[in-house]
Amino acid sequence: MEYRQLGKSGLRVSALTLGTMTFGGRGVFAKVGETDVADASRLIDRALDAGVNLIDTANVYSLGLSEEIIGQAMKGRWHRALIATKARMPMGDGVNDAGLSRHHLVDECEASLRRLGTDHIDLFQVHAWDGVTPLEETLSALDDLVRAGKVRYVGCSNYSGWHLMKALATTDRLGITRFVAQQIYYSLQARDAEYELVPIAADQGLGVLVWSPLAGGLLSGKYRRGQQAPEGSRHLTDWNEPPVRDENQLYDIVDVLVEIATARDVSPAQVALSWLLSKPTVTSLVIGARTEEQLADNLKAADLTLTEAERTRLDEVSAPPLLYPYWHQAKTASDRLSPADLTLLGRHVEQE
């Protein structure tokens, strides 16, 4: 297992992170998985034995049950893993039971600590944007949690580029704890993050944790053009997180994944994960699984290195369109682009 520095922090995390949205099965999360304590313990054992040192969850996963299950499975061995959790989503029916207010963040941090059965959270992430609460309130509350020793590092998830830069500028202005990482959706199926979020990570020294790196299983190789979807799976027209905007391109990507995987005698999922691990700024991929077999397969991606030709094929078949102002920058500003600019524009500049 490779370990990578988490942004500008001194923390090193494994290239693969164990995701736990499948733990619990309470409420709407039953559609994702219903992993109980016994099965969760086996999955955690498998991940830890493979060198995974980060477990990612959120308070909203099964309304706290995911955290409770992790706490029971990790009891007496928290020294073996770091824990990342999140807060922002509704956790009750009260008017203050959601958002990024000081009230909600402090309450949810305390609740997560109780459920997890630990005295600190290694990475506390705001789960989504809150356009109503002043950033100063949110960020100072996070800083207070760090100063109190309840949280070691803070991060964000699902922010837009301007949200993220405004937050970083605010912490720098106030001289308080800065985000060390962002958790984002990024995969061969949708490379939207390359427009703003990846360049910001390169420019600002942020780590990048990737959720749903297999696009909710769409890149596993199970979904093929003209073939019936596996039993119990969702139809593409029902898939809304992440959304499928170009079904033909999705199947083109899967075709290439399958070709490369067959030639290398590995799974398409391993190829998709390995491609993503090679992308600029990516620190760790959050992988979840319902079964030990799925997890074991995904973990093998840590040992797979694609050739330059294989990566290029995948780059080309999944390439997003170059939006404005980026196509203009590629044409007119290519003589003075920074390393952060080149994470998006490098390939286009080379082709000129």
Secondary structure, DSSP 8 states (H G I E B T S, - for coil): --EEE-TTSS-EEESEEEE-TTBS--GGGGGT--B-HHHHHHHHHHHHHTT--EEE--TTGGGGHHHHHHHHHTTT-GGG-EEEEEE-S--SSSTTSSSS-HHHHHHHHHHHHHHHT-S-EEEEEE-S--SSS-HHHHHHHHHHHHHTTSEEEEEEES--HHHHHHHHHHHHHHT---EEEEEEE-BTTB-GGGTTHHHHHHHHT-EEEEE-TTGGGTTSS---TTS---TT---GGG-BTTB-S-HHHHHHHHHHHHHHHHHHTS-HHHHHHHHHHTSTTEEEEEE--SSHHHHHHHHGGGG----HHHHHHHHHHH-----TTHHHHHHHSGGG--HHHHHHHHHHHHH-
